[in-house]
Amino acid sequence: MPEPRLVLTTGDPLFSSLFQYNKSLDDGFKIPIESGRSVGTSILVHGKAGTGKTTFACQLCVHSMLRNKRFAEDNDLSSDLWPSNASAVYFTLDQRASEVADLMRRIAPKHAQSSIQACPVSMESLLKEEPAVMETVRQSLQRNLVTVFQLPYDTDFMGIRSCLVILDSVGKDCESNVRLLIVDSVNLSLQMKFFQDDRAKAEIEDGSKIGDPTTRRAYRSEDFRYLIGHAPNDSDGSVPRSFSSVFVYEAGDDYAFPEEFLVQGIVALGCDGNALGSRTIQIRKARHQRHHAGNHDLTISHTGLFVSPSIPMWAQTLQSERERSPEAATTVDSSPLTIGVPPVDNAIQANTVSKFYTGSTTLVFGKAGTGKSDLLAKFFVEQWRQDPVSSVLFGTWKRDPRNVLRDLIDEASKDPQLKNQLSVGYNNLSSAILARLVTVDMRDPYFTIPTAMTKVVRSIDQWTDTPNIPPVKRSGFFGLKNLNESPAARDEQWNFLRVLTRFLESREVSTLLIDWPMGDEENSSARPLAARLCANEIFCDYDPANEEYQLIVKRANFQRLTHNVKIHKSDLEVH
């Protein structure tokens, strides 16, 4: 049986990857296990208004409960680790319970949506423990995976603690077991005050000790420690509490949290405040766990929050992969790579110095109108000639992906046998190619570099919801020079290219990088910056007088060459 590993996670594999630097659907904030019991962990989530805190908390709640329930069933864990009747309690202080429950059901898988419900009881009636109210609570805890309760916005830690004690007591009566507590969101200004009941007010007015600020902080700390499950054993010798807790705070990075030293993990959500409104996530703390603490892009959709790890994080991921499997880094596919243009392929394969190999990266550069797009179309279609059950990936900073789709349809139509092979199971050739073409369109200003890298990784490593997608064997990226047009971001863009090419080579994906020459002169053939990253190099030119393209192979497997291949216009152009 594998080591029991209970975690708090969002269900997004790229959120999980922030902890292990590798593809893992199962990682997150680890729930500690002591003496055969899960003792719970504690997470503090903070950010300003509109940064996605409630969405994050809902997603973490649903997917953590489902993941741990599935893990416990698959590995026959004892009830001390994760009981089959485990449930979560969600206290909302600034939204309606029904509103939070609706959001959570939208995020949850379909099979779990009915087990997420709002409990229509007030805090006052809950604290009075009225029989009818207790029966409503009992039924809700017994039936549901997650129960949402609405508390007044000015509820302090002591009030939250009192509600949890009652709920936990009711839960044990109905054989429920609260294993996760969410409090969303804590009003900092109110929590800095002492609980405002009549006794406290009277003692504060009398100047007695309980009104002293030090004592108020002590009471606050005691209540908070209880809520995060770190309170000492009760006098009756009962075991410590075993639930995990997540506290959502309305505060930015400029606030110093007294509680951050008590909790096991801290998640900071932010918004850049620029015209694009970019959101970020940072794992500020994950005690006793390896994690990447930098800022990462965050996207919010109707199904939840999704992480796009930073470029440095991807670099560390590749480094970690090499450390875990050093033999993989030295294993090279020695099979020859064909471009799809017979005169060029014949010249390369006839070369005695070096050749193009599968999994290598080839720089294709030249001024506008020299056949680069046509060469890319032939490169992709050549892959389908060798393996019809495979995909290709096209990334673009300039060219419309629809034009590439048309080029591929036209090129594949020239080969009737290939057309029939690709069209099996599809209505037409267009739908067949569309199913084998993965597009990463980076022309949109909202599409950041980490988002682009994330989509490439998801597609090639198949971190998608459709595992039947054919494996990506070739890729092409068009418009690299556009990356150099923003000097302020040039370092990030260069790092992106370095990590991108290294990732593609590690997955043995044969790649064409389409670029323009350096310099503005019309006939310049100065090599682009991307040449430093590529094993192979092809310079494209066009002779309008003879209607001939010249494809000059300048390098193969890092060896300098000069193969000048002339091709008539009709033999290279797709249309």
N, C-alpha and C positions, 0 to 999 in steps of 0.2 A: 504494500500500500504506500502511495506517495506521502511525503511529509504533509501533514495538515496545513493548508495555507488558506486562511480566511482573510479577505481583503475588502476594503472600501474602494469601489471603482465606478467609473461612469459608463462602462460598456463600450467605450471608444478605444480601439486597440492602440491608437496613437497617444491617447492619454496614458495608457498602460506603459507604452514604450518610454515615457519620461523616467521610469523607475529602473528599467533594466537595459536600456539601449538596444533592444531587439524586439522583434515582433512577438507580442504576447497578448492574448486576449484576457489574461487572468491576473495581471498585476495591478497594483494600486497601493494604497496605504495599508500596511500589514496590521492585522488584528493579533496582538500578542497572545500566546498560549503559555500558561503556567500550571504545572502539576496536573496536566490533562484537562484543563478548563480554559476556555477563551475568556480573557479578562477585559476585553474591550479596548478600543483606542479612542482618541479624541482629536477632532479636526476643527480648526478655526478658519472660516472663509470670510474674507473681507474685501471691500471695494466700495466705490462711490455708487450713487444711484445710476441705474441703467447699464451696469457692467455685466449683468447676467447671473447674479448671485442666486436668486430663487430658482432659475432654470438649472443651474449647476447642482444646487442642493436636491432638487426633485430628481434629477437624473442620477445623482449619486445614490439616493435613497432606493429608487426602484431597482437599478441594476446591481447594487450591492446585495440586496435581499435575494434577488433571483439567482445571482451567481453563486452565493454561498449556499443557498438551498440546493441548487443543482450539484455543487461540489460535495455537499454532505451526503446526498443520496447516492451519488456515483461511487463514493468511497466509504460508505457505511460508517459515517462518523457517529460518535456517541452524542447523546443529547447535551452533555456538558460542553461539547465543542460547538455544536450548532443544532438545536432541536428542530424537529420537523414542523413544529407549530410556531416557529419564530415569527415575530411581527415587528413592525416599525411604528413609531408614534411621531407625528409631525406637528409641532406647535407653530402656528403662524400668528404673528403679532401685528402685522400691518396689512394683511389681505384677508379676504373672506375665505373660509375653509373650502367652500365649493369651488372657488376660483383656483386655488392651489391644487385641489384634487383633479380638476379638469386638465390643468397643465401636466400633471403627473401621468394621467391616463393617455394623453397625447404622446408622451415620451415613451411610455411602456409598450412592450410587445402586446399584440392583440390578446393573447391568452391570459395575460395578467391584468388587463384593464378593469375587469369586473371586481377584482379584489382590492381596489383602491377606492376608498370612500371617505367622505367628510362626515364627522359625527356632530349632529346639531344640538350640542349642549353648551351652556355658558359656563364660564369659570366659576361664577357664584354658586350655581346649582351643583357643580362638580365638587366644590369644597364643602358644601353642606351635606354631600353624600345622600341625596334624596333617593329613595328606593327606585322610583321610576327612571330616574336619570342613571342610576347605577346599572339597571337592567339594559338600558340602551347602550351604555358603554360596554358592558359585558358582551353583548351580542356583536357589536362592531369589532372588538378585539378578537373575538373567537372566529369570526368569519373572514376577516380581511388580512391581507398581507401588509397594507399600510392604512392607518387611520389618521385623518387630519383633524386637528382640534384648533379652534380659533380662541385666542386669548386676548384680553385688552392690551392695547399698545403700551400702557404704562406698567405692565407686569414686570416685577423685578425677579432676581434669581431665586429669592425665597419663595415667591408665588409659583414660579415654574417648578421648583423642587417639590412643593406641596402637591401640585397637580400630578407630577410624575409618581410620587409615593402612592397616591390613591389609584392611579391607573395600573401601576405595577401590582398592587394588592388585588385589584379586580381581575387583572390578567391571570394571576396565579389561580384564582378561584375558578376561572373558566378554562383552565389548562392552556392559556396563551403565555407567551414568553417574549417580553419586549427585549429585542437585541439591538435596536438602533433608535436613537433619539435625535430629531432635528429641531432646532430652535431658530426660527427665521421671522424677523431679524431682531437682534438685540439693539435697543436704543441706548447708545453709549452714555448720553447725558443722564438718562434715568438710572442706569446701572451704577453710576457714580454716587447716587444718593442711597441713604439707608432706607429699608422698607418702611413705608409711611403708614403704619397702623397707629391706633390710638396710644398704645403703650409706648411706642418709640417716640411719638411726638411729646408725650408727657415727660418722658425722661430727658429728652433733649431740652425741653423748656426748663426743667429743674436743674439742668447742668450736670446730671449724673453721668456716670462713666459710659453708658451705652451710646450717648450722643457724641462721644469723642470720635474725631475722624479716624483715628487708628483702629478703634473698636469697630467702626462701620466697615472699614476695609476688611477686617478680620471676618466679620459676619458674611460679607460678600464673598470672600475667598472660600470660606467653609461651604457656602451654598454652591459655588461654582465647582469646587472639588467634588462635591457629591454628584452634581449633574454630569461631570465628565467621567464618573465611575472610579475616581481615585480616592474616595473617602475611606478612612480606616474601618476595620471591622466594628460592627456594633457591639455593645456591651454584652449582648446575649450570645456572642460567639458565632453569629451567622457569617457566611462567607462574603467577600467583597462583591459589589455589583459587577455584572458581566456584560453590560450593554456598552455599545459604542455611541459616541455623541458627536454631532456636528453643529457648531454654532456659527450663524451668519451675522456678521457685524456690518453696520452702515458706517464705514470709515475708509479713507484712502491710506496711502503709504505714509502720510505725514503724522499718523497717530501711533503712539507707543502703547501697545497692549500689555497691561499687567499680566494677562492670562497667557501670553505667548510662551512663557517659560514652563507652564503646566501642561499644555497640550502636546500631543505627539506629532502633529502636522499642521502646517499653515499653507493655505492657498490664497494668493492675491490675484484679484481680477481687476483689470484696468481698461481704460479707453484713452487713446492718444489725444482726443480732442481736436484732431486735424480735420480737414475737409472730408476725408474718407471715413472718419469715425472708426478707425481700426481698433479692435479689441485685443487684449492680451491676457495670458494666464501665466502665473509663475508659481512653482512649488517652492515656497520659501523655506519650508522645513519638512523633513520626513525622518524622524528620529530612527537611527540605526538602520537606515536604508540608503542605498546608492540611488541618487536621483540627479537630474539636471536642473539646476536652480535658476537658469536664465529665463528671459521672457520669450514666450511663444505666441504665435498668432492664434486667434480664437474666432471661430465662426458660429453664429447662432442661427439655427433653422427651426422650422416648426417641429422637428423631431429631437431637438436638443442641441447640445454644445459639442463642437468638434475641434480638435487641436491640430494645428499645423506646426510641428516642431521647427525650431530655428535651424539655420544652416550649420552652426557649430555643433548642435546636437546630432545632426545627421553625420557629421564628420566623426564624432566620437562613436556613433553607432557602427560605422564601418571599421573603425579602429578596434572596437570591442569584438566584432565578428572575426577579424584576423587573429586576435589574441586567443579566441576560443577555438578556432580551427585554422592553425597556421598552415596545415597542409593544403587547404583550399586556396590560399593566397598564391601558392606556387604551382597549382594545377592549371594548365593552359590548354584550351582547345586548339589543336594543331590542324583542324580541317580548314581547307582554303575557303575564302569568302569571295563570292562572285557578286559584282555590282549589278549585272543585268544588261550590260552593253557589251556584246561579244568582242568587238575589237579591243576594248579596254581590258576585259577579263583575260583575253588571250595574251595580251602584252604583259600583264602582271604575272600570270602563271608561267610564262616562258622565261621570266627573269630568274637568273641564277643567284642573285644576291639575296633577295628577300621577297616575300609575298604578302598579300592581305590575308588575315586570319579571322575566323569566326570569333565574335566577341570583342573585336577591336573597334576603335573610334577613328573615323575618317573625316578630315576637314575638306570641305568642298567650297572653294571661294572663287570669286570672279565678279566683274561688274554686271550691271543689270542686262538681261537679254542674252546671256551666254549659256543657257541650257541647264542651270542648276535645278530648277523645279522639275524639268523633264527627267533629269538624272535621278532625282528623289523618287518619282513615280515608278521608274523602272526598277529601282533598288527595292521598293516595297513589293512590287508584283513578282520579282525574282524570288522573294521569300516564299510566296504562295506556290510558285512552281515547285519548289523543293519540299514544302510542307503546307498543304492546303488547310490543315487544321492548326493554324497559328494566327496570332494577331500582330499588328504593327502599331507603333505609337508615334503620333505626330504632335510636336510642340511648336508653337509659333508665337513670335513677337510682332509679326508683320502680315503674313499671308493669311487670307481667309480660308479656314478649313474646308469650306464648301468647294472651293476651287480644287483643293487636293483630292477631295472625294470624286469630283468629275474627272480629274486626270487619271485616277486609279481605275475608274469604270471604263474609260476609253482605252487605257493600256491593256487591261485584262480582256477586253472584248476582242482584241486582235488575235487572241489565242483561243479558238473554239473549245479545245479540250479543257483548258484551264477554266474557261467560263462555265462549262458544265460541272466541273468538279466543285467549284466554289458555290454554285447555285443549288447544290443538293440540300433539300430541307428548307429552302427559302423561296419566296414568291418570284424574285427576280435577282439579277446580279447586283443591283444597287443595294438592296437590303442585306445581301450576303456580305458585301464589302463593308457596309456600315457596321455590321456585327463584329467585324474583324479589325476595325479601325478605332483606336483609342485616341481621343483628342485632348490636348492640354492647351487651351487658348489663353495666352498670357497678354493679349492686347488690351484687355479690360484693366483700367487703372486700379480697380478694387482687387485684382488678382495679384497678390503679393508674391515675392520670390519664395518664401517658405510654403505658401499655398501651392505654388507650382511644383516644388520639390515633393510635397506630400502627395499630390495627385499622381506624379510619376511613380513614386514608391508604391502607393496603393494599387496602381494598375499592374505593375510588373510583379510585385509580390502577392498580388491577388488578395488584398485586404478589402474586399468588396462584398456587397450583399448578394452578388451573383457569381458564385464560385465556378459556374460553368463557362465563364469567359475563356476563350482559347489563350494559351500562354503567349506573352509578348516575346518575340524573337528578334525583331529589328525596330529601330527607332530613328527618327529624323527630327532635327530642330532647325527652324528657319528664322532668320533675322537676328543673329547674334549681335550684329553691330548696333542694333537698337539698344542693347544693354549698356553700351559705352556712351550714350548720349546724356547720361545724368552723372556728372562728375562726383556729386555728393554721395552717390550710392555705388560708386565704381568698385570699391573694395568688397562690398557685400556681393555684388554681381560676379566679380572674379572668383570669390570663394564659392559661390553657387555653381559656377561652371566646373571648378575643380572637383567639388563633391559630386556633382551630377555625372561627370565622366567616370569618376572612380566607382560610383554606384553601378552604372551601366556595365562597366567592364567586370565588376564582381559578379554580376548576374549573367554574364556572357551574352549580352544583348548587343548585336552589331549595330553601329550607329553612324549616321551622317550628320555632321554639324555644318550647316549652310551659312556662310559668312561673306562679307565683302572685303576687298583689299584695304589696307591702310592707305591713307592719303586721299586727296580729292581729285588728283589728275585723272583724266579719262582712261588712260592706258596703264594705270598703276597696277603692278602685280606684287606689291609689298605684302608680306605674309601677315595675316591678322594675329591678334593676341592669342586666339584659341589654338593656334598652331603649336604652342608649347605643350598642349594637353593631348594631342592626337598622335597615334602611331602612324597613320597614313595621311597623304595629302594629295589632293587633285586640284589643279588650277584650270578654270574654264575660260575660254575665249571664243570669239566668233569672227569669222572672216566674211563680211557681207559680199565682197566681190566674187568669191567662189561658192558662197552659200555653204560654208563648211564650219563646223564646230571643231575647236581644238581642245582636247582634254589632255593636259600635261600632268602625268603622274610624277610628282616631285619627291615623294617619300613612300616607303613601304616598310612597315614594322620598324620604324625609326631609322631606316637606312636611306640615305639620299640616293635618288634616282632622277633620270630625265627621260621619260618615255612620252614622246609627243604623238598622240593618236588623233588623226583627222577623221571626222565623221561627217557625212553629208547631212544636211539639214533634215531631210525626210527620214533618216534612219534614227535620229535622236528625239525629234519633237513628238510629243504624244498625240497632238491633234493633227 
